[in-house]
Amino acid sequence: MSEHEPPAAEQSFARLTRRDPRTRAALCYVIPLAPALYLLWHERRDVFIRLHAAQSVVFFCGLALAQTLLFAALVALGNWAPAGGWLIALGLLFWALFLALGLGGFALWLRLLNDCAHGRVRRRPLLTPLAARLHVATLHFARSASAAYHQRRNSPRSDTLM
């Protein structure tokens, strides 16, 4: 293979292993919320994993909230008034928005998984700034909780009898 030929499809990224940061970051997207919250709380050293964990939490919570609000609006609209021409058109519009949100969320989910597999963090307009704030907030909270725990653990106990 010459130096100008593109790599084969199976050589486009290195093999993923169990302890690989890319695998751990992708796990945040494969199983919603549970691994992301765990890694966001327990991972201290790898910023790549923490950012993807925070991005996963923001992505899944935002998507669930948006779909829940659209569905609640659709149900409220259906119970609001008797069927009329404009009401049916508005209901169809809400269903189309609900479907578009689901398909768009699926496409974004696939792109986020691809980013993890290739070991990169791309800036997404609304997702990345919120994830960065969550990442920083949980890091500060975890550090202060750890410092308070160690300070309390290492301080002399006043309740012991001498």
N, C-alpha and C positions, 0 to 999 in steps of 0.2 A: 504494500500500500504506500503510495507516495504521500508526501507531506501536504499536497493540495487536495487530496480526496477527502470528502466528508466521512466522518466515522460511521460505522454500521449502526443500524437502529438499536441493536442491543447494547452498543457501547456508548450511547448518548449520555448516560450517567452511571456512576459506579453502583455496584450491587448494594442494596439496602440490607443492613443487619439490624439485629434487635437493639443494640446499644447506640446505633447511629442517630445523631440528632435529627436527621431528616425523617427517619422512621417515627421517632417519638413526636415530632411536630405534625406529621401526617396523621398520626393516631388521634390527634385533637379534632380533626375533621371527619374521620371515619366513624367514630362513635361520638354523637353530640354531647357536649357539656361535661360529662364525668371525667374523662382523661384531661380535658383542657383545664378544668378547675383544679384538679390534682397537680398537674404540672405547673400551673400558674402559682400555686401556693408553695410547692416543694422544690421546684427548680430554682437554684440561686445563681448558678454560674453561666449557663448558656442563654444568651440574650435571644438567639434565633428561636429557640424552643419557647421561651417566654412570650416573645412577640406573636408567634403563631398561636399559642394557647390563648392569649388575650384576643387576638383577631377572631379565633374560633368562637369564643364566648360572645363577643359582640355580634358576629355574623348570625349565629343560631338564635340568640335572644332577639335581635332586631327582626329577623325573618319571621319568627314565631309571633312577635308582637304585631307586626304589620299584617300578617295573614289573619290573626285573631280580630284585629280592628276592622279589616275589610269584611270578614265574615259576619261580625256583629252588626255592622252597618247594613249588610245585605239582609240579615234577618229582621232588623228593625224596620227597614224599608218595606219588606214583605208584609209585616204586621201593621204598618202604619195606616194605609188607606186601601180602599177597594181597588181592584185591578183596573187600571186605566192605561191608555196608550203610552203616555209619558213615563208612567211608573214601570211598565214592562221594559221600556227602552233603558231606563236607569238601572234596573235590575240586571239586564244583560251587560251593561257597561261594567257594573261591579263584578260580575262573573268573569268578564274578560280581563279586568285588572287583577283579580284573584289568580287566574290562570297564568297571566303574564308574570306576576310576582313569583309564582312557583317555578316557572320555566327559567326565569332570570336568576333566581336563587340557585337552581340546579346548575346552570352554566357557570355561575360564579364559584360555586362549590368545587366544580371540576377544575377551574383555573387555580383555585387556592391549593388543591391537592397537587396539581402540577408544579406549582411554585415550591411546595415542600419537597417533592421528589428531586427537583433540580437544585435545592439548597439556596433559594433566594427569597427575599421579602420584597414584594412590589408595593408601591404606594397606591392604594385604592382611595378614591375621593372622600367618602364618608367613613369607611371602615377603619382605615389605618390611624387617623387622628384619635378616634375614640379608643381604639385598641392600645395606642401608645399611652394615653391617659390612664387606662385600666392597668397596664403593665407597671407604670411608675407608682400608681397608688398602692397596688398590692405589694410591690417591692418595699416601699416605705413602711407599710403596715407590718409586713413580715419582719423587717429589720427592727422596728421598735418593739414588737411583741417578743422577739428573740432577746433583745437587750434587756427588756423588763424581766423576762424569765431568768436569764443568767444573773442579773443583779439580785433578784430575790433568792435565787438558789445559792449564791456565793456569800450572801450577807450572814453575819452571825445571828443565830436564832436567840431571841430574848425569852422564849417560853421554856427553855430547858432549865432544869433544876441543877444547881451545883452542889 
